[in-house]
């Protein structure tokens, strides 16, 4: 993980812990580094702050899936799809449908 970028995001977040855009960037950084627990924490907090942030559902579901938290991943994707569709965020909804189908397929094996 890029320690400098991590420090920058953490410093920005310290200035405003409610900044969902900064949290999203920090969560993406954790995802890239394979730190799925920290990523999940950031995306879950985004959704607590803004339950309409559809892209956060996508990443939270992915983090849960990587952590082996399959039921939570499925529930997150389902809720995220509904939110994204209500917002007209059709690309994000489509991506979550793909992730959900893949997750369901893996569980059926």
Phi, psi and omega in degrees: 000142179285104184299325181293314179297319179300314179297321179296313179297317180296322178295317178296319180293327177296329178289325180209092182296349180264004181284101184291331179292317178295316178300321180298314178298319178295318178298319177297321178298316177296319177300312181301326182276354181080014177267077189290330178293315178294322178298313180301320179300316180294314183291325176295321178293322176302314183290332174293319180285324183214091183293000180255008182278086190298324181294333178293327176298317180302309183289325178295317177299319179296318180296315178300317180299316180295332179276358182080015180265068190301313182298319179292323178297313180299313180298320180295315178297317180299312179296319180297322178299314180298316180297313182298319179295319178298326181275351184080017180270072190291327179295316179295319177299317180298315179299318180293326176299319178297314179298318181296314179299317180298317180296317180294321179296317179297323180288337182277348183285000000 
